[in-house]
Amino acid sequence: MTLNDEIFARLGDPGLEQIAGLLGTDTTQARTVVEAAVTTIVGGMAYNTGEPQGAQALRAALDDHVDSDPFSADPSDLEQEGRGILGHLLGRQGTEQAADGISQFAGLNSATILKVLAALAPIVMSILANRASRQGMDAGAVADDLNKEQSTAPGGMNDVLGELLRSILGGGAGGAGAGGLGDLLGGLLGGPQPSPESSRPEPSGPQTSQAREPGQQAPAEQQAPGQRRPQSADQENTNPDW
């Protein structure tokens, strides 16, 4: 059972209807927004566990969530805790960028999307913590489990949200963020496609990378597949030490 499966099982129809009411939409789109939010959170965790220090820090933090029950927590406390978790994963600016991205694709208010993201973060931590405790996972096993979770994201969502996460955590040039994913996720979430007028212009200043001719080798400083990029100034709030 995936994290999304467990979350929907715990939420039930009443919980999903409550989220739909918060978002101002129907339960079908609310379900997709929850899936997108969980995929984003899991992707942030997987990124942070890409190095041993981050994996060990997350594994230690999970111990604090084994006995927690976020489904019965006070909503304001849950949101506050979730914002702290998201700050560790994505940084403050990255969290806002993720909410803005999902908001654009779903055609929903970004502030409301941020509330859903924050509410889901402690839930993901709690379910993952109990899974790790039950199965006796060490830091490496947790990292592997997160990578498996990424591959189970519905409808190719992992691929398209992965681009958003790379723009946040990987220091993608030009602030690709939501705008670069409009054509991909707009249809996936059933939201409006960004119009040409709303697309971000290309920066006029010096670029951090240049287009290559066919067959030309990538510069040495570009990220290789699977390689973590050094954090940029935009990720200064991202901290693997939970």
Backbone torsions as a table, in degrees:
resi	resn	phi	psi	omega
1	MET	NA	129.9	-178.6
2	THR	-80.2	169.0	176.8
3	LEU	-60.2	-42.0	177.5
4	ASN	-60.4	-43.2	179.2
5	ASP	-59.6	-45.8	-178.7
6	GLU	-65.2	-40.1	179.8
7	ILE	-64.5	-46.3	-179.6
8	PHE	-66.8	-33.4	177.2
9	ALA	-65.5	-39.7	179.7
10	ARG	-74.2	-37.4	179.3
11	LEU	-66.6	-44.4	-174.8
12	GLY	66.9	-179.7	179.2
13	ASP	-62.9	-41.6	-179.9
14	PRO	-61.2	-40.7	179.7
15	GLY	-66.1	-40.7	179.5
16	LEU	-68.0	-36.9	176.7
17	GLU	-65.2	-35.9	177.7
18	GLN	-65.3	-41.7	177.4
19	ILE	-65.1	-41.3	178.0
20	ALA	-60.5	-39.8	177.6
21	GLY	-64.9	-40.1	177.5
22	LEU	-62.7	-41.0	-178.4
23	LEU	-78.8	-18.6	-176.6
24	GLY	73.4	39.0	-178.0
25	THR	-143.6	-172.4	179.0
26	ASP	-91.5	172.2	-175.2
27	THR	-69.7	-26.0	178.9
28	THR	-65.4	-48.3	178.9
29	GLN	-72.0	-33.8	177.3
30	ALA	-60.8	-39.9	178.6
31	ARG	-61.9	-42.7	-180.0
32	THR	-66.6	-38.3	177.6
33	VAL	-64.0	-42.2	177.4
34	VAL	-61.1	-44.4	179.0
35	GLU	-61.1	-41.6	178.8
36	ALA	-65.3	-40.9	180.0
37	ALA	-65.5	-45.1	179.7
38	VAL	-64.0	-41.6	178.2
39	THR	-61.3	-38.3	177.9
40	THR	-66.1	-44.4	179.7
41	ILE	-63.4	-46.5	179.2
42	VAL	-62.4	-39.9	178.2
43	GLY	-62.9	-39.5	176.0
44	GLY	-63.8	-40.4	177.3
45	MET	-64.8	-44.5	-179.8
46	ALA	-61.0	-39.8	177.9
47	TYR	-61.9	-46.1	-178.0
48	ASN	-67.4	-25.5	178.5
49	THR	-91.8	8.9	178.5
50	GLY	-69.6	-14.4	175.2
51	GLU	-123.1	148.7	-175.8
52	PRO	-54.2	-41.0	-178.5
53	GLN	-60.8	-44.5	179.2
54	GLY	-66.7	-39.6	178.8
55	ALA	-63.9	-42.0	179.8
56	GLN	-67.7	-37.4	179.5
57	ALA	-66.1	-42.9	178.7
58	LEU	-66.0	-42.2	-179.5
59	ARG	-61.0	-40.5	178.3
60	ALA	-66.0	-38.6	-179.5
61	ALA	-67.1	-31.9	-179.5
62	LEU	-61.6	-30.8	179.5
63	ASP	-59.8	-28.3	-180.0
64	ASP	-77.8	-8.4	-176.4
65	HIS	-113.0	4.1	-176.0
66	VAL	-62.7	-43.3	-176.0
67	ASP	-96.6	7.1	-178.5
68	SER	-78.6	152.5	176.6
69	ASP	-130.9	81.7	-176.4
70	PRO	-63.7	-20.7	-178.3
71	PHE	-71.2	-18.8	178.0
72	SER	-112.0	8.7	-177.6
73	ALA	-76.6	158.7	173.9
74	ASP	-64.9	131.8	-175.6
75	PRO	-56.2	-40.3	-179.2
76	SER	-68.6	-38.2	176.8
77	ASP	-66.6	-39.4	-179.9
78	LEU	-63.5	-42.5	179.8
79	GLU	-65.2	-41.3	179.7
80	GLN	-63.7	-43.5	177.9
81	GLU	-63.3	-41.8	-178.5
82	GLY	-64.4	-37.7	177.8
83	ARG	-63.5	-35.8	176.6
84	GLY	-65.3	-42.0	178.3
85	ILE	-63.5	-45.8	179.4
86	LEU	-63.4	-33.5	176.8
87	GLY	-62.5	-38.6	176.5
88	HIS	-67.2	-39.4	-174.9
89	LEU	-77.2	-47.3	-169.1
90	LEU	-118.1	-12.9	-171.0
91	GLY	80.8	160.5	-177.6
92	ARG	-62.7	-49.3	-179.0
93	GLN	-66.1	-37.5	178.9
94	GLY	-65.2	-37.5	177.2
95	THR	-62.6	-43.9	178.7
96	GLU	-65.5	-37.4	179.3
97	GLN	-66.5	-39.7	178.0
98	ALA	-63.5	-43.5	178.7
99	ALA	-63.6	-42.0	178.6
100	ASP	-62.8	-39.6	-179.6
101	GLY	-63.9	-51.2	179.6
102	ILE	-63.2	-37.0	179.0
103	SER	-60.9	-43.7	-179.3
104	GLN	-62.2	-44.2	-176.4
105	PHE	-69.3	-36.1	-176.3
106	ALA	-88.2	-14.0	-177.0
107	GLY	69.8	31.4	-177.5
108	LEU	-121.1	163.3	-177.4
109	ASN	-64.2	130.2	-176.1
110	SER	-67.0	-32.9	178.7
111	ALA	-64.6	-36.2	177.9
112	THR	-72.0	-39.8	176.0
113	ILE	-59.9	-39.8	179.7
114	LEU	-62.5	-38.3	177.3
115	LYS	-63.0	-41.2	179.2
116	VAL	-66.3	-44.3	176.5
117	LEU	-56.7	-46.5	-177.5
118	ALA	-66.3	-38.1	179.8
119	ALA	-68.9	-33.7	-177.1
120	LEU	-79.3	-25.4	-176.3
121	ALA	-59.3	-48.4	177.5
122	PRO	-66.3	-29.8	177.8
123	ILE	-65.9	-45.1	176.8
124	VAL	-61.2	-44.0	179.0
125	MET	-60.2	-43.6	-178.2
126	SER	-64.9	-47.0	-179.3
127	ILE	-65.1	-42.6	178.7
128	LEU	-65.4	-38.1	-180.0
129	ALA	-63.2	-44.9	180.0
130	ASN	-68.8	-34.8	176.1
131	ARG	-64.8	-45.3	-179.6
132	ALA	-63.7	-40.3	179.3
133	SER	-67.9	-43.3	-177.5
134	ARG	-65.6	-37.0	-176.5
135	GLN	-98.3	2.5	178.5
136	GLY	63.0	41.0	-177.3
137	MET	-76.6	137.2	168.3
138	ASP	-91.6	-174.4	-176.0
139	ALA	-60.0	-42.4	-179.5
140	GLY	-65.5	-38.8	179.6
141	ALA	-67.4	-36.5	176.5
142	VAL	-63.8	-43.4	178.2
143	ALA	-60.9	-42.4	178.7
144	ASP	-64.5	-39.6	-179.6
145	ASP	-64.2	-39.7	178.5
146	LEU	-65.0	-39.1	177.3
147	ASN	-64.4	-37.5	176.8
148	LYS	-66.5	-39.3	178.8
149	GLU	-61.4	-39.8	178.5
150	GLN	-58.9	-38.1	-177.0
151	SER	-73.3	-14.1	-178.7
152	THR	-96.8	3.6	179.9
153	ALA	-58.2	136.4	-172.9
154	PRO	-72.3	146.8	169.9
155	GLY	59.4	31.6	-178.9
156	GLY	71.8	14.5	-177.2
157	MET	-62.0	-33.1	-179.6
158	ASN	-60.6	-38.1	-178.4
159	ASP	-65.8	-47.1	-175.2
160	VAL	-75.5	-38.3	176.4
161	LEU	-71.7	-25.1	176.1
162	GLY	-61.2	-35.0	178.1
163	GLU	-66.7	-39.5	176.8
164	LEU	-63.0	-44.3	179.4
165	LEU	-64.6	-37.5	178.7
166	ARG	-64.8	-34.4	178.8
167	SER	-69.9	-26.8	179.5
168	ILE	-86.4	-52.2	-172.3
169	LEU	-92.5	-26.4	-176.5
170	GLY	-95.0	1.5	178.0
171	GLY	67.2	40.2	-179.2
172	GLY	-57.4	137.8	-177.7
173	ALA	-69.2	147.1	174.1
174	GLY	80.2	4.9	179.7
175	GLY	57.8	52.0	-173.4
176	ALA	-52.8	-54.1	172.6
177	GLY	44.6	-136.4	-173.3
178	ALA	-67.1	-41.2	-172.6
179	GLY	-58.3	-37.3	-178.0
180	GLY	-72.1	-10.4	-175.7
181	LEU	-112.0	1.8	-173.3
182	GLY	-55.2	-46.8	-177.1
183	ASP	-67.1	-27.4	-176.8
184	LEU	-83.4	-48.9	-173.5
185	LEU	-92.1	-17.4	-178.3
186	GLY	-56.4	-47.7	178.7
187	GLY	-72.8	-33.6	-178.2
188	LEU	-60.9	-42.2	-178.7
189	LEU	-94.0	-2.3	178.6
190	GLY	75.8	14.0	-178.5
191	GLY	-94.2	175.7	-178.9
192	PRO	-70.5	142.2	174.4
193	GLN	-74.8	143.8	177.7
194	PRO	-67.5	136.5	179.0
195	SER	-78.0	159.0	179.2
196	PRO	-57.5	-33.4	-178.7
197	GLU	-67.6	-25.6	-177.2
198	SER	-89.7	-7.3	-179.9
199	SER	-69.0	143.9	-179.4
200	ARG	-73.9	135.5	177.3
201	PRO	-70.7	155.6	175.6
202	GLU	-68.3	140.8	178.5
203	PRO	-60.6	142.2	-178.6
204	SER	-88.6	-15.4	-177.9
205	GLY	-80.3	-173.0	179.8
206	PRO	-61.2	140.2	-178.5
207	GLN	-95.6	151.3	178.8
208	THR	-82.7	-15.5	177.4
209	SER	-147.0	157.9	-178.5
210	GLN	-125.4	153.0	176.7
211	ALA	-64.7	146.1	-178.5
212	ARG	-108.4	148.0	173.0
213	GLU	-70.2	153.1	177.5
214	PRO	-54.3	131.6	178.6
215	GLY	86.0	-10.2	-179.5
216	GLN	-75.3	139.1	-177.5
217	GLN	-73.6	141.7	178.8
218	ALA	-67.0	146.4	175.2
219	PRO	-58.1	153.5	-174.5
220	ALA	-64.2	-29.6	-175.4
221	GLU	-80.2	-8.2	178.8
222	GLN	-69.9	153.8	-176.8
223	GLN	-74.8	131.0	173.7
224	ALA	-81.9	157.7	179.5
225	PRO	-56.0	131.0	178.7
226	GLY	81.7	-4.3	-177.8
227	GLN	-93.7	134.2	177.4
228	ARG	-78.1	136.1	175.1
229	ARG	-85.9	151.3	173.9
230	PRO	-61.3	147.5	178.9
231	GLN	-66.4	141.7	174.9
232	SER	-93.8	178.1	-179.3
233	ALA	-62.1	-27.3	-179.4
234	ASP	-68.1	-20.5	-179.3
235	GLN	-102.9	24.0	-174.7
236	GLU	-63.9	-22.0	178.7
237	ASN	-88.6	-7.4	178.7
238	THR	-77.3	121.9	-171.3
239	ASN	-137.6	116.9	-179.9
240	PRO	-70.1	-14.2	179.5
241	ASP	-83.5	96.7	-175.6
242	TRP	-71.0	NA	NA
